[in-house]
């Protein structure tokens, strides 16, 4: 036979065979049976592989053996619920959501909070399990694995277990066909993810049609406790076997979550459980107890007169007995209360409470009736509301309802304080001037009669920012609306509602972009998270920021320290907009995509909520490094000695004190740069003690507060920093995970050793060390005139050996000093009368 290996026919045949994998039903090829029956395909496969008929038949037999009941059921369900993310429970290996093998109970004593089992190897702390014996089933949560045979549970046992199993499912599984559930049995799924939509999806349970109950619960990141869902629709007949029915439950689960099914009332047979990303929309018997409540009309008010041509129709609220989210709203207008003839039908509008009537429907001086109904995400409609009547004005002259243009309707990833913006003020049938506006926000389950926020009559005519504290993070849904007021015609109708969804985490971001290098500190501009120019936020804004405003003086172990809250950083070139091509530095108080926690806030691999640095340059007291006002700085001590002096504080239950590191220093530089928008600290904040013949006490009159309460960041004495050194001219840094492990970055600055006044700073990665986290000059000038960083950065001209940095400058440094001043020339054993350090604590 000819060898067809490598030909398109062969590749296609083998691809179809290989993707027929019962362990991955989403790749199941529904034409598999056709392939088995296709003699031409089989002949080509045999020829291509060079195998004999028996070998190929054996391979096909293996597939066929596992492709009968479970695979074919999976294929059928996949086709039924096509275009959905889907998860199956079919009770067979490869098609089950049960993720643990049963382990025998050795002992479980009533009143105890531990259970002894044959093995805890597969168990996970935080997960739920079932203890099952002949007396019934009990739901437990494993809170800790105590040993290979013992686990701790979340509550004391109400009864003892002398036998039985710890399991994820106490239903009796009958092969790959079905499971039998006795009253009290429990099924628990592994974590599944069917999507992150706020509306969630659905679960379909095919079960015995009898008086028993299959009570469904779920948990996810937004529902820490088990939350029950009640079925909305029941389907029978068609492809559903006699005596069975499909029960569909709305499932507002977002992202990864787990399911639970409890059997109550009567025993049930469960054929399958299917979770899908959206409700099926399939018809069936509607559970009357789960239909949304009939809404009440809110506007126009009942019997209102003088209504404009384009009123905004609205209902008072939405209510669902099962808490199922709203999917739609519908309004109808008629000239008769019986609605025998419908003049206008809005059709199903997206979830919301209001609808703006179009023009040229209503006539002036006419009586009309309006009614509404709502639909939930399970597809269930409420009854129509009681109709109300209204009469239009004799003539139409009114302020037009504005269009809320920003944020866009349906916008997601909205921050905490979005700016609302309407279109231009407009009048129909007359003339007027805008006098005011009004802005409102409601929650998805709220009403306009009690909005979350109401601006009241507002002089902000076309735009207004939502104040902080109104919107909450976590993909929460809110609705916005606005209206305009004319000087003579009064208020317009409310705009159509705009629906928004907030981002997972609110982060208050602020950045600065380097517009022009050089110029004694550079030319900088404040930018938003996208790199767009913004006005200087001002000191009040920074004081209210969680990070900048959170910097505060504290007393720890008798030491005057300054607390710095953790923050996240990003350094990048702006991709588009007015600042395209400019490099920018951003700070955020929360984790965002593209940002990382500054390594100053990592210790031994763990994240820190804050760090502490000495308020003052360090002194030595009782052979321990100290931070206190009114004292001369400690000098004439080597870095090695200062490290021991700082560690000496860690006694008697005190821990975490150290010499400050390059990362503590750099974190302060980050904050200073972003708030002050300059690298020229002497010009912006004061020269400090840089033009003297000796040092002064650390709180002296010309040792200024360098930044937000941290005194003497430059001038008076140079300050050793740990975590940074040159080894034969190559930069070495501590790792960025807080382990204080030295490592080579493999890089040296571009400029030659000696003095440098940088115009550029190093960036990018050096292994587990990131130059974006620190401010090390790369290239520049030999004088500070025209430098981006007008502070000197000196690298030892003696390249061989190890050299450690001191920062800030000293009493006689003059214009060389500043917050970005860096001098690397001494070994760790060197000491001098102009060289001190600063205390820190993690």
Number of C-alpha atoms within 10 A of each C-alpha: 9 9 14 17 16 11 11 10 15 20 15 14 17 17 11 17 19 13 15 21 18 22 14 12 21 16 14 22 19 16 11 18 12 11 16 15 10 11 11 10 18 18 13 19 24 22 18 21 15 16 12 10 13 10 12 16 15 11 11 14 13 10 17 15 9 17 19 12 14 24 26 18 18 24 18 13 15 22 12 11 18 12 11 18 16 23 22 22 23 26 23 19 15 17 20 19 24 18 15 17 13 19 18 17 23 18 17 20 16 13 12 15 17 23 22 21 21 16 18 17 12 11 21 16 14 13 17 21 24 22 25 25 16 8 9 15 23 18 18 18 17 20 18 17 18 14 12 14 15 20 22 20 22 14 14 14 18 11 11 13 20 11 16 20 22 30 26 25 27 27 24 15 18 13 13 20 15 20 21 19 26 21 19 19 24 27 21 24 21 17 16 17 18 21 19 15 14 15 22 21 26 26 26 23 24 23 26 22 17 14 11 18 19 26 16 21 18 21 20 20 12 13 13 10 11 14 16 18 20 22 25 25 23 20 17 17 12 7 6 13 13 11 11 20 21 24 23 28 24 29 30 26 28 22 17 15 19 19 23 21 21 21 22 18 13 15 19 24 22 24 22 22 21 20 26 25 25 24 22 20 12 11 11 15 11 18 14 11 13 21 23 24 20 21 23 19 24 17 18 21 14 15 12 15 17 15 24 26 22 21 22 21 24 27 25 15 21 24 19 19 11 16 16 25 23 25 19 20 26 22 24 19 25 20 18 16 16 10 15 9 11 14 16 16 15 15 11 14 16 17 21 25 28 28 22 17 20 13 10 8 12 22 17 16 16 15 19 20 22 28 24 26 24 33 27 25 24 28 21 23 22 21 15 17 18 15 20 20 20 19 21 21 18 14 14 18 16 25 28 25 26 23 19 24 13 16 18 13 16 13 14 17 16 21 20 21 16 16 13 20 22 22 13 13 22 18 17 14 10 11 14 18 15 21 18 19 25 21 25 21 25 23 21 20 16 18 18 22 10 12 14 16 18 17 17 11 15 16 14 15 20 21 18 19 14 20 13 11 9 13 24 20 17 15 20 18 22 22 26 23 24 27 26 28 25 21 13 13 16 16 20 24 24 25 23 25 25 22 23 22 23 21 18 16 17 21 19 17 18 23 27 30 28 22 17 15 17 23 16 20 27 22 17 21 22 24 24 16 19 15 27 18 17 13 9 14 12 10 13 9 11 15 13 11 17 17 21 22 16 17 21 16 18 16 14 13 12 10 18 19 26 24 21 25 19 24 25 21 25 20 20 17 15 20 13 12 11 11 20 13 15 18 17 23 23 25 27 24 20 19 15 17 6 10 16 17 23 25 28 27 25 23 17 12 14 11 16 18 12 18 20 24 29 27 32 30 30 28 25 18 12 9 13 17 26 27 26 22 19 13 17 18 28 22 21 14 19 20 26 15 15 27 22 16 24 24 17 17 20 15 9 6 6 11 14 14 21 23 28 25 21 24 25 24 22 21 22 19 20 18 19 19 20 23 20 19 22 21 26 25 26 21 14 12 14 16 20 27 27 26 16 16 12 14 21 19 17 26 20 17 11 19 24 22 19 23 19 18 17 21 22 30 31 32 33 35 32 30 30 27 25 25 20 20 26 24 16 14 21 17 20 22 23 23 22 23 20 19 13 17 12 15 18 18 19 11 14 18 16 13 17 14 17 16 21 26 29 30 23 18 18 20 17 12 13 18 13 15 21 18 17 20 26 21 23 20 25 19 17 21 19 15 15 22 14 18 25 27 33 32 31 29 28 20 25 22 13 14 15 12 11 20 24 24 26 24 28 27 33 29 22 19 23 18 19 24 31 32 27 28 29 28 22 22 21 21 17 19 12 16 17 13 14 19 23 27 29 29 28 25 20 18
